[in-house]
Amino acid sequence: MTGGSGGVAAEALGLLAGRGETVAVAESLTGGLLAAELTAVPGASRSFRGSVTAYATELKREVLGVDGALLDARGAVDPGVARQMAQGVRRVLGADWGVATTGVAGPTPQDGQPVGTVHVAVAGPSGAATGAALHLAGDRAGIRGQTVEAAVKLLLRELIASSRAQDTEQHGGI
């Protein structure tokens, strides 16, 4: 597991299982590490649907449905691309939640973006996506590990926020 996100992954998967919901991931720079982090949790199969590793830019468009004009204008390392990847993997794999990673792990810049520029995003059942821009330091492995940790934490944060919103709706704003 990547330094310390295992407990967070277990917590997120526990919330999903308790709610009868599922998650799928779309990965670029993490190349399957996020899926590995989630599936390392015992019982992950109750909630984890699968993953798409769309490392090549054209796969982001062709498989996940990321807007080609956005990719042409901004490149793959972009917050809008991350959000569309999360939305796309939800749709393609039939999950309630989608999580996505895109960025530059190094050793060289990509799409005019420096090493350590990373975007993670989570799309929930409503289809809306939330993202986070990260500026990470370290070597390639460190950046990839930090990205997995950030993505799992963002998923957990969104799951908790969604639970609070549901509780408020069910209890008349109390």
Secondary structure, DSSP 8 states (H G I E B T S, - for coil): --TT-HHHHHHHHHHHHHHT--EEEEESTTTTHHHHHHHTSTTGGGTEEEEEE--SHHHHHHTT---HHHHHHH-SSSHHHHHHHHHHHHHHHT-SEEEEEEE--SSS-BTTB-TTEEEEEEE-TTS-EEEEEEE--S-HHHHHHHHHHHHHHHHHHHHHHHHHHHHHHHTTT-
